Amino acid sequence: MNTITRTAIALLLGMVTAGCATTSRTLPTEPTLTVYCHEGDLQRCDVADTGPSLGDLTAWWADVHGELPASRDPKDSPKIGIASGFNITTSADHELGDGQFHEFRVSNFNLRWFDSEDQLVWSGLHDYASEGGRLINEARRPVIGGAGRFLDRPGVAVVTPEGGNWFRVDLYLLD
């Protein structure tokens, strides 16, 4: 094989493999951002059998605050945005061999800031411990998109009940 042919093949292989290179991105160990949601309304539509069942729909909205007020009164913390979402029960009364009741729901959540076009969307499947449709255990879901300062910043959203109608949302976003 002559030098020109070998050089052409090496260049071609270099161009092909350069397109296959991957960049490793890792989530931060500390939250990128934390906000607090105060639930405004939650509606659970029992569409099939009475009680948790396949296809039940839960929709909600919440005011978003930058901090959890010590008084826990939402009037003591300014609203910075709104959150809303829905979930659908995809597996009610599921048995995993641990003798406990499991209800899986596919969820979609949206968070929007009032002072900009900044938004985040997260979605995923979660084992939903609940009381009357409300989350009572921690939920980790993938952040699948965003707008404004969150464009191209996927990650993970961790929603933790704080008691009453308060929920902490820790967002771990890629740079």
C-alpha positions in Angstrom: 0.0 0.0 0.0 1.5 3.3 -0.9 1.9 6.3 1.4 -0.9 8.3 -0.1 -3.4 5.5 0.4 -2.2 4.9 4.0 -2.5 8.6 4.8 -6.0 8.8 3.3 -7.2 5.8 5.3 -5.7 7.2 8.5 -7.4 10.5 7.9 -10.7 8.8 7.2 -10.5 6.7 10.3 -9.5 9.8 12.3 -12.6 11.7 11.1 -14.9 8.8 11.7 -13.7 8.1 15.3 -13.6 11.9 16.1 -17.4 11.9 15.6 -17.8 9.0 18.1 -15.9 10.7 20.9 -18.0 11.1 24.1 -17.7 13.7 26.8 -18.2 12.5 30.3 -20.5 14.7 32.4 -21.3 14.0 36.1 -23.9 15.4 38.3 -22.8 17.7 41.1 -22.8 16.3 44.7 -24.5 19.4 46.0 -27.8 20.7 44.6 -27.4 23.3 41.8 -30.6 24.9 43.1 -33.2 24.3 45.8 -36.7 25.7 45.8 -39.7 25.0 47.9 -43.2 24.3 46.6 -46.4 25.1 48.6 -49.1 22.9 47.2 -52.1 25.0 46.0 -54.4 22.3 44.8 -54.4 18.6 44.1 -57.1 16.7 42.3 -57.1 12.9 42.0 -59.5 11.5 39.4 -60.5 7.9 40.3 -61.2 6.7 36.8 -61.7 3.0 37.3 -62.2 0.9 40.4 -62.7 2.7 43.7 -59.3 3.4 45.3 -55.9 3.3 43.6 -56.2 1.6 40.2 -54.7 1.6 36.8 -55.3 4.9 34.9 -56.0 7.1 37.9 -55.0 10.7 37.2 -53.6 13.1 39.7 -53.1 16.8 38.7 -51.8 19.6 40.9 -50.2 23.0 41.0 -48.0 24.7 43.6 -46.5 28.1 44.3 -42.7 28.1 44.2 -40.7 29.9 46.9 -36.9 30.5 47.1 -36.9 29.5 50.8 -39.0 27.7 53.3 -40.2 30.3 55.8 -39.5 29.5 59.5 -43.2 30.2 60.2 -44.1 27.7 57.4 -46.7 30.3 56.4 -46.4 30.8 52.6 -47.3 34.5 53.1 -43.9 35.0 54.8 -41.9 34.0 51.6 -42.3 35.7 48.2 -43.4 33.5 45.3 -40.8 33.2 42.6 -42.6 30.8 40.3 -45.3 28.2 39.7 -45.0 24.5 39.5 -47.6 22.1 38.1 -47.9 18.6 36.9 -49.7 15.4 36.6 -49.2 11.7 37.1 -51.0 8.6 36.0 -51.2 5.3 38.0 -49.6 2.6 35.9 -49.4 -0.2 38.4 -51.7 -0.1 41.5 -51.3 -2.5 44.4 -48.1 -4.0 42.9 -46.5 -6.9 44.8 -42.7 -6.9 44.8 -42.3 -9.7 47.3 -41.8 -7.5 50.3 -45.3 -7.7 51.6 -45.9 -4.0 51.1 -48.3 -2.1 48.8 -46.6 -0.4 45.9 -48.3 2.1 43.5 -46.3 3.1 40.5 -47.0 6.4 38.7 -45.6 8.0 35.6 -45.2 11.7 36.3 -44.6 14.9 34.5 -43.6 18.1 36.4 -43.0 21.6 35.2 -41.5 24.5 37.1 -41.5 28.1 35.7 -40.0 31.3 37.2 -42.1 34.5 37.1 -39.2 36.9 36.3 -38.0 35.1 33.2 -38.7 32.4 30.6 -36.7 30.0 32.7 -38.4 26.6 33.0 -37.5 23.0 33.9 -39.4 19.8 33.1 -38.8 16.4 34.8 -40.5 13.2 34.3 -40.3 9.6 35.3 -41.7 6.5 37.0 -41.9 6.4 40.8 -43.0 4.1 43.5 -45.5 6.4 45.1 -46.2 6.1 48.8 -49.2 8.4 49.1 -52.0 9.6 51.3 -55.0 10.7 49.2 -52.8 11.1 46.1 -50.1 13.3 47.8 -46.5 12.2 47.8 -45.2 11.1 51.2 -41.8 9.6 50.3 -38.8 11.1 48.4 -39.0 11.0 44.6 -36.0 11.1 42.3 -36.8 11.8 38.7 -34.7 12.7 35.6 -34.8 16.4 34.5 -35.4 16.0 30.8 -35.4 19.6 29.6 -35.4 23.2 30.2 -35.6 26.7 28.8 -33.8 30.0 29.4 -30.8 29.5 31.8 -31.7 25.8 32.0 -31.4 25.0 28.2 -29.3 21.9 27.7 -29.1 21.3 31.5 -30.5 17.8 32.1 -30.0 16.3 35.5 -32.0 14.9 38.5 -34.8 16.5 40.5 -35.3 15.2 44.1 -38.7 16.1 45.6 -38.9 15.6 49.4 -42.1 16.2 51.5 -41.4 18.8 54.2 -44.8 18.4 56.0 -48.1 20.1 55.6 -48.3 21.3 52.0 -44.6 22.0 51.6 -42.1 20.1 49.3 -38.4 20.7 48.9 -37.1 20.4 45.3 -33.3 19.8 45.0 -32.1 20.1 41.4 -28.9 18.5 40.4 -28.1 19.9 36.9 -25.3 19.3 34.5 -23.1 22.2 33.6 
